[in-house]
């Protein structure tokens, strides 16, 4: 196998400390270079350029087997990280099914099982609005993520749902109004991302499965 990449299973997705998005996985993959490092989640919710062995703007991404559009968010920038069952990032040496020379990102969404399961995740980092000291400082970081899944009809039809809401606020060099009008630096730069995920699996026969998955993602970055 000539592919250069990394598979992130459920345990790795859960246990590796990062800002819990696809760009965190890219940063942890050999052969991928991120020009803007994430420090404690300061890039959470904001897509970042990257290079795969020197190649940029060449990437393909699949979410549950469906290719997502190309562009800055082609890796599924706003996908619900908590809803991922596994993810694979391949930086080079991909097979003929990959139409570009750069990175290939494949993600799989969790599915329901024959027993009801639920999970809740919460992450909060208080900061407070401090006087601007020439560097970005956290004003607040919040990440709420919950999932629920189980059978609709045992051995036949299963469901999985997930909700995530993440909010970050950083004090920056921005002024509240022009400096010549007496403005002050240190105004917050805020980002909020919200995702809703629904997935259904129907076992049609021993060899056939019908799957439906949809995800609504919203990003609010007013400044």
LUMZA-923722 format. One record per atom (N, C-alpha, C, O, CB): residue in one letter; atom name; y, x, z. Coordinates in steps of 0.1 Angstrom, whole numbers, m for minus. Atoms other than C-alpha are relative to their C-alpha. Glycine has a CB too. Layout:
N
a	CA	Y	X	Z
...
//
This chain:
223
x	N	m12	9	0
x	CA	0	0	0
x	C	12	9	0
x	O	15	16	10
x	CB	0	m10	12
x	N	m12	m9	1
x	CA	32	17	m12
x	C	12	m6	6
x	O	23	0	6
x	CB	2	3	m15
x	N	m12	6	m5
x	CA	55	m8	4
x	C	5	6	13
x	O	m3	9	22
x	CB	m3	m15	3
x	N	m7	m5	m12
x	CA	80	6	29
x	C	7	m11	7
x	O	17	m16	3
x	CB	10	12	m3
x	N	m6	12	m7
x	CA	88	m21	55
x	C	m7	m2	13
x	O	m15	6	18
x	CB	m2	m12	m8
x	N	4	4	m13
x	CA	81	m37	88
x	C	m3	m14	2
x	O	5	m23	m3
x	CB	11	5	11
x	N	3	14	m3
x	CA	64	m69	99
x	C	4	m2	15
x	O	m1	5	24
x	CB	m15	m3	m2
x	N	m4	3	m14
x	CA	80	m85	130
x	C	m7	m13	4
x	O	m4	m24	m1
x	CB	16	m2	1
x	N	7	11	m5
x	CA	55	m108	147
x	C	7	m7	11
x	O	18	m3	15
x	CB	m14	4	4
x	N	m6	8	m10
x	CA	62	m134	173
x	C	4	8	12
x	O	15	6	18
x	CB	m9	m11	4
x	N	m3	m7	m12
x	CA	60	m110	202
x	C	12	10	m2
x	O	20	11	7
x	CB	m12	8	5
x	N	m11	m9	2
x	CA	83	m85	186
x	C	14	m7	m2
x	O	24	m2	3
x	CB	m2	8	m13
x	N	m13	8	2
x	CA	109	m112	176
x	C	5	m4	14
x	O	17	m4	16
x	CB	m3	m12	m8
x	N	m4	5	m13
x	CA	109	m123	212
x	C	4	11	9
x	O	14	10	17
x	CB	m12	m7	7
x	N	m1	m10	m10
x	CA	108	m90	231
x	C	10	11	m4
x	O	16	18	5
x	CB	m13	7	2
x	N	m10	m11	4
x	CA	131	m66	210
x	C	14	m5	4
x	O	18	m16	m1
x	CB	m1	3	m15
x	N	m14	4	m3
x	CA	166	m68	225
x	C	9	2	m12
x	O	11	13	m16
x	CB	5	8	12
x	N	m10	m1	11
x	CA	191	m76	197
x	C	8	m12	0
x	O	8	m20	10
x	CB	m8	2	m13
x	N	m9	12	0
x	CA	217	m102	187
x	C	m7	m12	m6
x	O	0	m22	m9
x	CB	12	4	m9
x	N	8	12	4
x	CA	189	m125	175
x	C	4	m6	m13
x	O	7	m18	m14
x	CB	0	m11	11
x	N	m1	5	13
x	CA	195	m128	138
x	C	m7	10	m10
x	O	m12	20	m6
x	CB	15	m1	m4
x	N	7	m7	10
x	CA	181	m115	105
x	C	6	14	m2
x	O	m2	24	m5
x	CB	0	m7	m13
x	N	m6	m13	1
x	CA	206	m86	104
x	C	m5	10	10
x	O	m5	22	8
x	CB	15	m1	0
x	N	6	m8	m10
x	CA	191	m73	136
x	C	m13	6	m4
x	O	m16	17	m2
x	CB	m1	m8	13
x	N	13	m5	5
x	CA	157	m70	119
x	C	3	10	m11
x	O	m5	20	m12
x	CB	m8	m12	m5
x	N	m3	m9	11
x	CA	173	m53	89
x	C	4	14	7
x	O	m1	24	2
x	CB	12	m5	m9
x	N	m4	m13	m7
x	CA	189	m27	113
x	C	m12	7	6
x	O	m11	19	8
x	CB	10	m3	10
x	N	11	m7	m6
x	CA	155	m20	128
x	C	m11	3	m10
x	O	m22	7	m5
x	CB	m6	m9	11
x	N	10	m3	10
x	CA	137	m15	95
x	C	2	14	m6
x	O	13	16	m10
x	CB	0	m11	m11
x	N	m2	m13	6
x	CA	131	20	82
x	C	4	m1	m15
x	O	m1	m10	m22
x	CB	m14	8	0
x	N	m5	0	13
x	CA	150	27	50
x	C	12	m9	m2
x	O	18	m9	m13
x	CB	m11	m5	m9
x	N	m11	9	1
x	CA	177	1	57
x	C	12	7	8
x	O	10	10	20
x	CB	m3	m14	6
x	N	m12	m6	m7
x	CA	212	15	66
x	C	11	m11	1
x	O	14	m18	m9
x	CB	6	12	m8
x	N	m11	10	m3
x	CA	238	m8	82
x	C	13	8	3
x	O	13	16	13
x	CB	m4	m9	12
x	N	m13	m8	m2
x	CA	274	6	79
x	C	7	m4	13
x	O	15	3	18
x	CB	9	m1	m12
x	N	m7	5	m12
x	CA	286	m15	108
x	C	m10	m3	11
x	O	m17	m14	11
x	CB	9	m13	m3
x	N	10	2	m11
x	CA	264	m12	140
x	C	4	m12	9
x	O	16	m14	11
x	CB	m2	12	8
x	N	m2	11	m10
x	CA	260	m42	163
x	C	m1	6	14
x	O	m10	14	17
x	CB	m10	m11	m2
x	N	0	m5	m13
x	CA	269	m34	199
x	C	0	m12	10
x	O	10	m19	11
x	CB	12	9	3
x	N	0	11	m10
x	CA	257	m60	224
x	C	3	m14	m6
x	O	6	m23	1
x	CB	9	2	11
x	N	m2	13	6
x	CA	260	m88	198
x	C	14	m2	m5
x	O	18	m14	m8
x	CB	m3	m11	10
x	N	m14	2	5
x	CA	296	m82	186
x	C	1	m4	m14
x	O	11	m8	m19
x	CB	8	13	3
x	N	0	5	14
x	CA	286	m89	150
x	C	m8	m13	m1
x	O	m11	m17	m13
x	CB	m6	11	m9
x	N	8	12	1
x	CA	266	m120	159
x	C	7	m11	m8
x	O	19	m14	m5
x	CB	m4	m5	14
x	N	m6	11	8
x	CA	272	m148	134
x	C	8	5	m12
x	O	14	m4	m19
x	CB	8	m8	9
x	N	m8	m5	11
x	CA	289	m125	109
x	C	m9	9	m9
x	O	m15	18	m4
x	CB	12	8	5
x	N	8	m8	9
x	CA	270	m112	79
x	C	5	14	m2
x	O	17	16	m2
x	CB	m3	m7	m13
x	N	m4	m14	2
x	CA	270	m75	73
x	C	m6	6	m12
x	O	m17	3	m16
x	CB	m4	8	13
x	N	6	m6	11
x	CA	266	m54	42
x	C	m11	11	4
x	O	m10	15	16
x	CB	11	7	m9
x	N	10	m10	m3
x	CA	236	m30	41
x	C	m5	6	m12
x	O	m3	1	m23
x	CB	m11	m6	9
x	N	6	m7	11
x	CA	218	m6	19
x	C	m15	3	2
x	O	m19	6	14
x	CB	7	14	m3
x	N	14	m3	0
x	CA	181	m2	11
x	C	m3	12	m8
x	O	m3	11	m21
x	CB	m9	m13	m4
x	N	1	m13	7
x	CA	175	34	2
x	C	11	2	m10
x	O	8	6	m22
x	CB	m14	1	m7
x	N	m12	m2	8
x	CA	210	36	m12
x	C	4	m12	m9
x	O	15	m11	m15
x	CB	m2	12	m9
x	N	m4	11	8
x	CA	209	3	m31
x	C	6	m11	8
x	O	1	m15	19
x	CB	m13	m6	m7
x	N	m7	11	m7
x	CA	233	m25	m21
x	C	1	m11	m10
x	O	0	m9	m22
x	CB	14	4	5
x	N	m1	13	8
x	CA	237	m61	m34
x	C	m12	m2	m8
x	O	m11	m10	m18
x	CB	13	2	m9
x	N	13	4	6
x	CA	201	m62	m45
x	C	m10	m4	10
x	O	m16	5	17
x	CB	m5	12	m9
x	N	9	4	m10
x	CA	180	m83	m23
x	C	m5	m14	m4
x	O	1	m21	m12
x	CB	7	m1	14
x	N	6	13	2
x	CA	157	m113	m23
x	C	m5	m5	13
x	O	m10	4	21
x	CB	m11	0	m11
x	N	4	6	m13
x	CA	148	m136	6
x	C	m8	m13	m2
x	O	m4	m21	m11
x	CB	12	m2	9
x	N	8	13	0
x	CA	122	m163	11
x	C	m1	m5	14
x	O	m4	2	23
x	CB	m14	3	m6
x	N	1	7	m12
x	CA	122	m188	38
x	C	m12	m11	m2
x	O	m10	m20	m9
x	CB	13	m7	5
x	N	12	8	2
x	CA	87	m205	41
x	C	m4	m1	m15
x	O	m7	m12	m20
x	CB	3	m14	5
x	N	4	0	14
x	CA	80	m195	5
x	C	10	m4	m10
x	O	8	m3	m22
x	CB	m12	m8	m1
x	N	m10	5	10
x	CA	112	m208	m10
x	C	11	11	0
x	O	16	16	10
x	CB	7	m13	5
x	N	m11	m11	2
x	CA	137	m182	m25
x	C	13	m6	3
x	O	17	m17	m3
x	CB	m1	6	m14
x	N	m14	5	m3
x	CA	172	m186	m11
x	C	10	6	m10
x	O	6	16	m16
x	CB	4	4	15
x	N	m10	m5	10
x	CA	203	m180	m33
x	C	4	14	3
x	O	4	18	15
x	CB	12	m9	0
x	N	m5	m14	m1
x	CA	216	m145	m39
x	C	14	m1	5
x	O	21	m11	4
x	CB	m2	8	m13
x	N	m13	m1	m5
x	CA	248	m134	m24
x	C	1	7	14
x	O	m9	13	18
x	CB	6	m14	1
x	N	m2	m7	m13
x	CA	262	m121	9
x	C	m10	m5	11
x	O	m14	3	19
x	CB	14	m2	5
x	N	9	5	m10
x	CA	240	m144	29
x	C	m14	m2	m5
x	O	m22	m11	0
x	CB	5	m13	6
x	N	13	2	6
x	CA	209	m140	8
x	C	m12	2	9
x	O	m23	m3	6
x	CB	m2	9	m12
x	N	11	m3	m9
x	CA	188	m128	37
x	C	m2	m12	10
x	O	m9	m11	20
x	CB	2	13	8
x	N	0	11	m9
x	CA	193	m162	54
x	C	8	3	13
x	O	3	3	24
x	CB	m15	m3	4
x	N	m9	m5	m11
x	CA	222	m150	76
x	C	0	m10	11
x	O	1	m6	23
x	CB	14	3	m5
x	N	m2	9	m10
x	CA	224	m182	95
x	C	m13	m8	3
x	O	m12	m19	9
x	CB	11	m10	m4
x	N	13	7	m4
x	CA	187	m191	99
x	C	m2	1	15
x	O	3	10	22
x	CB	m12	7	m7
x	N	3	1	m14
x	CA	176	m201	134
x	C	m10	11	4
x	O	m22	9	1
x	CB	m5	m14	4
x	N	9	m11	m4
x	CA	161	m169	148
x	C	m11	m5	9
x	O	m22	0	8
x	CB	8	11	7
x	N	10	5	m9
x	CA	143	m188	175
x	C	m11	m8	m6
x	O	m22	m9	m1
x	CB	6	m8	11
x	N	10	8	8
x	CA	125	m209	149
x	C	m10	9	m8
x	O	m19	3	m14
x	CB	7	m10	m9
x	N	8	m9	8
x	CA	109	m178	133
x	C	m13	2	6
x	O	m14	6	18
x	CB	7	13	m3
x	N	13	m4	m5
x	CA	72	m174	136
x	C	m3	15	m3
x	O	m9	22	6
x	CB	m11	m8	m7
x	N	1	m14	3
x	CA	73	m140	119
x	C	10	3	m12
x	O	15	m6	m19
x	CB	m14	4	m4
x	N	m9	m4	11
x	CA	95	m120	95
x	C	m5	14	m5
x	O	m9	22	3
x	CB	15	1	5
x	N	4	m13	6
x	CA	88	m91	71
x	C	12	5	m8
x	O	17	m3	m16
x	CB	m13	m2	m9
x	N	m11	m6	7
x	CA	115	m68	58
x	C	m6	12	m8
x	O	m11	22	m1
x	CB	12	4	9
x	N	5	m11	8
x	CA	104	m45	29
x	C	12	7	m7
x	O	19	0	m14
x	CB	m11	m5	m10
x	N	m11	m7	5
x	CA	129	m18	19
x	C	m2	6	m14
x	O	7	8	m21
x	CB	4	10	10
x	N	3	m7	13
x	CA	111	m2	m11
x	C	m14	m2	m3
x	O	m23	m5	6
x	CB	4	15	1
x	N	14	0	4
x	CA	79	m1	m31
x	C	m6	m14	0
x	O	m18	m16	2
x	CB	m8	8	9
x	N	5	14	1
x	CA	76	m39	m35
x	C	m8	m3	m12
x	O	m8	5	m22
x	CB	12	m10	1
x	N	9	4	11
x	CA	51	m56	m57
x	C	8	m7	m11
x	O	20	m9	m10
x	CB	m11	m9	5
x	N	m6	5	12
x	CA	58	m72	m91
x	C	7	m14	3
x	O	15	m18	m5
x	CB	m10	m1	m11
x	N	m5	13	m3
x	CA	66	m106	m75
x	C	15	1	5
x	O	21	m9	6
x	CB	m8	m7	10
x	N	m14	m2	m5
x	CA	99	m91	m61
x	C	9	4	m12
x	O	6	14	m18
x	CB	0	11	11
x	N	m7	m2	12
x	CA	125	m93	m89
x	C	11	10	1
x	O	18	12	m9
x	CB	5	m13	m5
x	N	m11	m9	m2
x	CA	150	m68	m75
x	C	m6	14	6
x	O	m17	14	11
x	CB	11	m5	9
x	N	5	m13	m4
x	CA	148	m31	m66
x	C	3	2	15
x	O	m2	12	21
x	CB	7	11	m8
x	N	m4	m2	m14
x	CA	163	m35	m31
x	C	m9	m7	10
x	O	m21	m8	7
x	CB	14	m6	2
x	N	8	5	m11
x	CA	151	m52	1
x	C	m5	m14	m3
x	O	1	m22	m10
x	CB	9	0	13
x	N	6	13	1
x	CA	128	m82	2
x	C	m3	m5	14
x	O	m10	2	22
x	CB	m13	0	m8
x	N	1	6	m13
x	CA	130	m104	33
x	C	m8	m13	m1
x	O	m4	m22	m8
x	CB	14	m2	6
x	N	8	12	0
x	CA	103	m129	40
x	C	m1	m6	14
x	O	m5	2	23
x	CB	m15	3	m5
x	N	0	6	m13
x	CA	105	m153	69
x	C	m9	m13	0
x	O	m10	m20	m10
x	CB	14	m4	6
x	N	9	12	m2
x	CA	81	m180	82
x	C	4	m8	12
x	O	6	m2	23
x	CB	m15	4	1
x	N	m5	9	m11
x	CA	92	m210	103
x	C	m12	m4	8
x	O	m23	m6	3
x	CB	8	m12	m5
x	N	11	4	m9
x	CA	70	m220	133
x	C	m5	m14	m4
x	O	3	m22	m11
x	CB	5	0	14
x	N	6	13	3
x	CA	47	m250	130
x	C	m5	m6	13
x	O	m8	1	23
x	CB	m11	1	m10
x	N	6	6	m12
x	CA	35	m276	155
x	C	m15	2	1
x	O	m21	6	m9
x	CB	3	m15	m1
x	N	14	m1	m3
x	CA	0	m275	170
x	C	m6	m13	5
x	O	1	m23	6
x	CB	m3	12	9
x	N	7	12	m5
x	CA	m25	m300	184
x	C	4	m3	15
x	O	m1	m13	20
x	CB	m14	1	m1
x	N	m5	3	m13
x	CA	m8	m298	218
x	C	15	1	0
x	O	21	9	m8
x	CB	m6	10	11
x	N	m14	0	0
x	CA	28	m305	227
x	C	5	14	7
x	O	0	18	17
x	CB	5	m12	8
x	N	m5	m12	m6
x	CA	48	m273	233
x	C	16	0	m1
x	O	21	m6	m10
x	CB	m5	13	m8
x	N	m14	m1	0
x	CA	84	m267	242
x	C	5	14	5
x	O	m2	20	13
x	CB	6	m11	9
x	N	m5	m12	m4
x	CA	106	m237	247
x	C	16	m1	1
x	O	22	m7	m8
x	CB	m4	12	m9
x	N	m15	0	m2
x	CA	142	m232	260
x	C	5	14	3
x	O	m1	21	11
x	CB	5	m10	11
x	N	m6	m13	m2
x	CA	163	m200	257
x	C	15	m1	3
x	O	21	m9	m4
x	CB	m3	9	m12
x	N	m14	0	m3
x	CA	197	m194	272
x	C	5	14	3
x	O	m2	21	11
x	CB	4	m10	11
x	N	m5	m14	m2
x	CA	218	m162	271
x	C	15	m2	2
x	O	22	m8	m7
x	CB	m3	9	m12
x	N	m14	1	m3
x	CA	253	m160	286
x	C	6	13	5
x	O	0	19	14
x	CB	3	m12	10
x	N	m7	m12	m4
x	CA	277	m131	290
x	C	14	m3	3
x	O	22	m5	m7
x	CB	m2	12	m10
x	N	m15	2	m3
x	CA	310	m137	308
x	C	8	12	m2
x	O	3	23	0
x	CB	1	m5	14
x	N	m9	m12	2
x	CA	339	m115	300
x	C	14	m3	5
x	O	19	5	13
x	CB	0	4	m15
x	N	m13	3	m4
x	CA	372	m132	305
x	C	10	7	m9
x	O	7	18	m15
x	CB	3	5	14
x	N	m10	m5	9
x	CA	404	m125	285
x	C	8	11	8
x	O	16	8	17
x	CB	10	m11	m5
x	N	m6	m11	m6
x	CA	415	m90	295
x	C	12	5	m8
x	O	13	2	m20
x	CB	m10	11	2
x	N	m11	m6	8
x	CA	447	m72	285
x	C	m5	9	m11
x	O	m15	16	m9
x	CB	10	8	9
x	N	5	m8	11
x	CA	443	m56	251
x	C	1	15	3
x	O	12	19	6
x	CB	7	m4	m13
x	N	0	m14	m3
x	CA	434	m19	255
x	C	m4	9	m12
x	O	m7	20	m10
x	CB	m10	3	12
x	N	3	m8	12
x	CA	429	m8	219
x	C	m14	m2	m5
x	O	m17	4	m15
x	CB	3	14	2
x	N	14	2	4
x	CA	392	m19	217
x	C	m3	m14	1
x	O	3	m22	8
x	CB	m9	9	8
x	N	5	14	m2
x	CA	373	m51	212
x	C	m7	m1	13
x	O	m15	7	17
x	CB	m10	m3	m12
x	N	7	3	m13
x	CA	362	m66	245
x	C	m5	m15	m1
x	O	1	m23	m7
x	CB	10	1	12
x	N	6	14	m1
x	CA	340	m96	251
x	C	8	m9	8
x	O	12	m6	20
x	CB	m14	1	5
x	N	m5	10	m8
x	CA	357	m127	262
x	C	m11	m10	4
x	O	m11	m15	16
x	CB	11	m8	m8
x	N	12	8	m4
x	CA	325	m147	261
x	C	m11	1	m11
x	O	m8	2	m22
x	CB	4	m15	2
x	N	12	1	9
x	CA	290	m148	246
x	C	m9	m10	5
x	O	m13	m10	17
x	CB	m7	14	m2
x	N	10	10	m4
x	CA	267	m178	247
x	C	m10	m3	m11
x	O	m6	m4	m23
x	CB	8	m13	4
x	N	11	3	10
x	CA	234	m185	230
x	C	m10	m10	6
x	O	m16	m7	16
x	CB	m7	13	m4
x	N	9	10	m5
x	CA	214	m217	236
x	C	m9	m4	m12
x	O	m5	m6	m23
x	CB	8	m13	5
x	N	10	2	10
x	CA	182	m223	217
x	C	m12	m7	6
x	O	m18	m3	17
x	CB	m5	14	m6
x	N	12	8	m5
x	CA	154	m249	222
x	C	m9	m5	m11
x	O	m4	m8	m22
x	CB	5	m11	8
x	N	9	5	9
x	CA	123	m259	204
x	C	m10	m10	6
x	O	m13	m9	18
x	CB	m8	12	m7
x	N	11	9	m5
x	CA	97	m287	206
x	C	m9	m3	m12
x	O	m4	m5	m23
x	CB	7	m14	5
x	N	9	3	11
x	CA	66	m292	185
x	C	m13	m5	6
x	O	m17	m4	18
x	CB	m3	13	m7
x	N	13	6	m4
x	CA	32	m309	186
x	C	m6	m9	m11
x	O	m1	m9	m22
x	CB	2	m7	13
x	N	7	8	10
x	CA	9	m334	169
x	C	7	m14	m2
x	O	11	m20	8
x	CB	m14	m2	3
x	N	m3	14	3
x	CA	20	m367	152
x	C	m13	m7	m1
x	O	m15	m18	5
x	CB	8	m2	m13
x	N	14	4	1
x	CA	m17	m372	143
x	C	m8	12	2
x	O	m7	21	m7
x	CB	m3	m8	m13
x	N	8	m12	m3
x	CA	m41	m347	158
x	C	m9	4	m12
x	O	m15	m5	m18
x	CB	m8	m1	12
x	N	8	m6	11
x	CA	m58	m324	132
x	C	5	m5	m14
x	O	m2	m3	m24
x	CB	m14	m4	2
x	N	m4	6	13
x	CA	m38	m342	105
x	C	15	3	m3
x	O	19	7	m14
x	CB	m2	m14	0
x	N	m14	m1	3
x	CA	0	m341	109
x	C	7	5	13
x	O	5	0	24
x	CB	6	m15	m3
x	N	m6	m6	m11
x	CA	22	m319	131
x	C	15	1	m3
x	O	20	1	m15
x	CB	m6	14	2
x	N	m15	m2	2
x	CA	60	m315	137
x	C	5	12	8
x	O	m2	16	18
x	CB	7	m13	4
x	N	m7	m10	m7
x	CA	83	m288	148
x	C	15	m2	m1
x	O	20	m4	m12
x	CB	m4	15	m4
x	N	m14	2	1
x	CA	120	m291	157
x	C	7	12	8
x	O	1	17	18
x	CB	5	m14	5
x	N	m7	m10	m7
x	CA	146	m265	168
x	C	15	m2	m1
x	O	20	m8	m11
x	CB	m4	14	m5
x	N	m14	1	0
x	CA	182	m264	178
x	C	6	13	6
x	O	1	18	16
x	CB	5	m13	8
x	N	m7	m12	m5
x	CA	205	m234	183
x	C	15	m1	m1
x	O	20	m5	m12
x	CB	m6	12	m7
x	N	m14	m1	0
x	CA	241	m230	192
x	C	5	13	6
x	O	1	16	17
x	CB	7	m12	7
x	N	m4	m13	m5
x	CA	257	m196	195
x	C	15	1	m2
x	O	21	m3	m12
x	CB	m7	12	m7
x	N	m14	m1	0
x	CA	293	m188	204
x	C	4	14	5
x	O	m1	18	15
x	CB	7	m11	8
x	N	m5	m13	m4
x	CA	311	m154	206
x	C	15	0	m1
x	O	21	m6	m10
x	CB	m6	12	m8
x	N	m14	m1	0
x	CA	347	m146	215
x	C	3	15	4
x	O	m1	19	14
x	CB	7	m10	9
x	N	m4	m13	m2
x	CA	362	m111	213
x	C	15	1	0
x	O	22	m4	m8
x	CB	m6	10	m10
x	N	m14	m3	0
x	CA	396	m99	223
x	C	2	11	m11
x	O	m5	21	m10
x	CB	6	4	14
x	N	m2	m10	11
x	CA	410	m80	193
x	C	15	4	m1
x	O	23	1	8
x	CB	m4	m7	m14
x	N	m14	m4	2
x	CA	442	m65	179
x	C	9	m11	m6
x	O	21	m9	m8
x	CB	0	12	m9
x	N	m8	11	5
x	CA	453	m99	166
x	C	12	m4	9
x	O	10	m4	21
x	CB	m9	m12	m4
x	N	m11	5	m8
x	CA	487	m112	177
x	C	0	m15	0
x	O	m5	m21	m9
x	CB	14	5	m6
x	N	m1	15	0
x	CA	493	m148	188
x	C	12	m5	m9
x	O	11	m16	m14
x	CB	3	m5	15
x	N	m10	3	9
x	CA	525	m147	167
x	C	6	14	m4
x	O	3	24	2
x	CB	12	m9	5
x	N	m5	m13	5
x	CA	544	m119	147
x	C	6	8	12
x	O	12	3	21
x	CB	10	m2	m11
x	N	m5	m9	m10
x	CA	552	m89	168
x	C	15	0	2
x	O	21	1	13
x	CB	m4	15	m3
x	N	m15	0	m1
x	CA	589	m91	159
x	C	5	m13	7
x	O	17	m13	10
x	CB	6	1	m14
x	N	m3	13	m8
x	CA	589	m126	175
x	C	m4	1	14
x	O	m4	m9	21
x	CB	m5	m12	m8
x	N	4	m2	m13
x	CA	576	m112	207
x	C	m15	m3	3
x	O	m19	m6	14
x	CB	8	m9	9
x	N	15	3	m1
x	CA	539	m118	200
x	C	m7	11	8
x	O	m3	22	9
x	CB	m6	m1	m14
x	N	8	m9	m8
x	CA	512	m102	221
x	C	m13	2	m6
x	O	m19	m7	m12
x	CB	m1	m4	15
x	N	13	m3	5
x	CA	480	m85	211
x	C	m11	m5	10
x	O	m8	m9	21
x	CB	m2	15	m3
x	N	11	3	m9
x	CA	446	m93	224
x	C	m5	m15	m2
x	O	m12	m20	7
x	CB	3	2	14
x	N	5	14	2
x	CA	440	m128	209
x	C	m14	0	m4
x	O	m19	9	m10
x	CB	9	m6	m11
x	N	14	1	2
x	CA	404	m139	206
x	C	m4	m3	m14
x	O	3	m10	m21
x	CB	m6	m10	9
x	N	6	3	13
x	CA	384	m138	174
x	C	m14	m7	4
x	O	m22	m1	10
x	CB	m3	13	m8
x	N	12	8	m4
x	CA	357	m165	178
x	C	m9	m4	m12
x	O	m4	m5	m23
x	CB	5	m13	6
x	N	10	3	10
x	CA	325	m173	159
x	C	m10	m10	6
x	O	m14	m7	17
x	CB	m7	12	m6
x	N	11	9	m5
x	CA	302	m203	164
x	C	m9	m4	m12
x	O	m4	m8	m22
x	CB	7	m13	6
x	N	10	4	10
x	CA	270	m210	145
x	C	m9	m10	7
x	O	m13	m8	18
x	CB	m8	12	m6
x	N	9	11	m5
x	CA	248	m241	149
x	C	m10	m3	m11
x	O	m7	m4	m22
x	CB	9	m13	3
x	N	11	3	10
x	CA	214	m247	133
x	C	m9	m11	6
x	O	m12	m11	17
x	CB	m8	13	m3
x	N	10	10	m2
x	CA	191	m277	132
x	C	m12	2	m9
x	O	m10	3	m21
x	CB	6	m15	m1
x	N	12	m3	8
x	CA	155	m272	120
x	C	m10	m11	2
x	O	m13	m15	14
x	CB	m6	14	3
x	N	11	10	0
x	CA	128	m298	112
x	C	m11	5	m9
x	O	m8	8	m21
x	CB	4	m14	m3
x	N	11	m4	8
x	CA	93	m289	99
x	C	m12	m10	2
x	O	m15	m13	14
x	CB	m4	15	2
x	N	12	9	0
x	CA	63	m312	91
x	C	m11	7	m8
x	O	m9	12	m19
x	CB	3	m14	m5
x	N	12	m5	7
x	CA	28	m300	82
x	C	m10	m11	m1
x	O	m14	m17	10
x	CB	m6	12	7
x	N	10	10	2
x	CA	3	m325	67
x	C	m13	6	m6
x	O	m12	12	m17
x	CB	5	m12	m8
x	N	13	m6	6
x	CA	m34	m314	62
x	C	m6	m11	m9
x	O	m12	m20	m5
x	CB	m10	3	12
x	N	5	9	10
x	CA	m43	m332	30
x	C	m15	1	m1
x	O	m22	m10	m3
x	CB	6	2	m13
x	N	15	m2	1
x	CA	m78	m317	28
x	C	m3	14	6
x	O	6	20	11
x	CB	m5	m1	m15
x	N	4	m12	m6
x	CA	m97	m287	39
x	C	7	12	m7
x	O	9	23	m1
x	CB	m15	2	0
x	N	m6	m11	8
x	CA	m80	m266	12
x	C	15	m2	m3
x	O	21	6	m9
x	CB	m8	2	m13
x	N	m14	3	4
x	CA	m46	m283	8
x	C	8	m5	12
x	O	4	m13	20
x	CB	0	m11	m11
x	N	m9	4	m11
x	CA	m16	m286	31
x	C	14	m3	m7
x	O	18	4	m16
x	CB	2	11	10
x	N	m13	3	5
x	CA	17	m303	24
x	C	10	3	11
x	O	8	m2	22
x	CB	1	m15	m4
x	N	m9	m4	m10
x	CA	47	m288	42
x	C	14	m4	m4
x	O	18	m3	m16
x	CB	0	15	2
x	N	m14	3	2
x	CA	83	m300	46
x	C	8	7	10
x	O	5	7	22
x	CB	2	m16	0
x	N	m8	m7	m9
x	CA	110	m279	61
x	C	15	m1	m4
x	O	18	1	m16
x	CB	m4	15	2
x	N	m15	0	3
x	CA	148	m284	63
x	C	7	6	11
x	O	4	5	23
x	CB	4	m14	m3
x	N	m8	m6	m10
x	CA	175	m266	81
x	C	15	m2	m4
x	O	19	2	m15
x	CB	m3	15	3
x	N	m15	2	2
x	CA	212	m275	85
x	C	7	11	9
x	O	4	12	21
x	CB	4	m14	4
x	N	m7	m10	m7
x	CA	234	m246	94
x	C	15	m1	m1
x	O	20	m4	m12
x	CB	m4	14	m4
x	N	m15	1	0
x	CA	271	m247	103
x	C	6	13	7
x	O	1	18	17
x	CB	5	m13	7
x	N	m7	m11	m6
x	CA	295	m218	109
x	C	14	m3	1
x	O	21	m8	m8
x	CB	m2	13	m9
x	N	m14	2	m2
x	CA	329	m221	124
x	C	7	13	5
x	O	4	18	16
x	CB	2	m12	11
x	N	m7	m13	m2
x	CA	351	m190	123
x	C	15	m2	m3
x	O	19	2	m14
x	CB	m6	12	m7
x	N	m13	5	4
x	CA	387	m203	124
x	C	10	12	m2
x	O	20	9	m10
x	CB	6	m8	11
x	N	m10	m11	2
x	CA	405	m169	125
x	C	m5	11	m10
x	O	3	20	m12
x	CB	3	6	13
//
